[in-house]
């Protein structure tokens, strides 16, 4: 349920940026969420309307989420692989020893503003 607090903070940041740049309407917020992060995209989508409900700047704003793959490099054979797809094991040598390369991110990628 920490998605709610993350989303509240995300909306606060976007509001602050909009105010700094005299933006009156936000068309969409694009987030990048790593598949190895502890953030569940479905919950973010479900909570978004509640978080922006009484905020006119977000009327009709869409929340777009891009999932970033959880990639790792095997410590044994140096193969790069998707952690989730391979259940944590290297597909080449089946080692479980790995270094994470990406997939734990949570980023505000873009704030889209409608024309006019």
N, C-alpha and C positions, 0 to 999 in steps of 0.2 A: 504493500500500500504506500510505499515511499514515493511511488510515481506521482501521487497528488502533490506532495511537497516539492518535488522536482519541477513539476509543471507550473505550480504557483510561482516559483522562482524564475522559470523561463519566461513566463508572461510578464513578470515584473521587469526583467531585463529588456524585453522587447518594448514595453511601455516607456521605459527610461530612454531607450535609443530613439523611439518615435518622437518623444518630447524634445530631445536634443536636436533633432533634425526637422522639426516642424511637420511631422507626418500626422495627418488627421485620420487616415484609414489604413489598416493592414489587410492586404488581400490574402496572404498566406504566410505561414511560418514553416520553414523546411528544417527538419531535424535530422541529424545522422545519429543512429543508435547502433552501437556494436552488438553483434549477436552474443558476445560473451559478457556484456555488461549486465548489471542486475536490473535493468529497466525493461519492463514488458510493454512493447509498443501498443498492444491492444488496450491496455489500461490507460495509456496516454491518450489514445483516441476517445475512449469512453469518458474520461474526466474532462477533456478539453472544453466541451460546451458548458460545463458547470463552472469552470474556473473563469471563463470570459463572459459569463451570462450578463452581468450588469456593467459591462465596459463597452461604451459606444464605439470606440476605436476598433474593436474586434467583431463588430456586427458582420456576419457572413464570412468571417475569416476561416480559411481552411487550414488544417494541420496536416502537413505532408511529412511522412517518415520514410527515410531511406535506411535500410538495414545494411550495415557494414559487416562483411564476413569476418569471422574469427580465424585468423591465420596464425600458424606457428611454424617454427623451423625445428626439425628433429635434431636432437643433440648427437645422435649416433651417426646418421647418414647424411645430414644436412638437407634433407628433402623438405620443401615448403608444402604445407597442406592445410585444408580446412579442418579445424578442430571438431566442429559440430558434426559435419558429414562423416568423419572418421571416428567418432566417439572418443576422441582424445589420442588415438593411436596413429602412429605413422603408417601410411598405407604401403610404404615400401618395405620397411624392416620390422614393423609392428611394435617398435619401442614406444613407451609412454612418456619418455623424457623429452621435453621440448621447451623451447623458448617462445613465448607469445610475441607475435609481431604486431598484430592489430586485432581489433574486435571488442575492445573494452571502452571505446569512445562514447561520449555523449556530447554532441556539438549542435549549436544553432548554426546551420549552414547558410541560410538565407532568410531574409525578411522581404517578401514581395509586396510592392505597393501598386495599387491599381492606377492606371493612367487617368488623368483628369480628375 
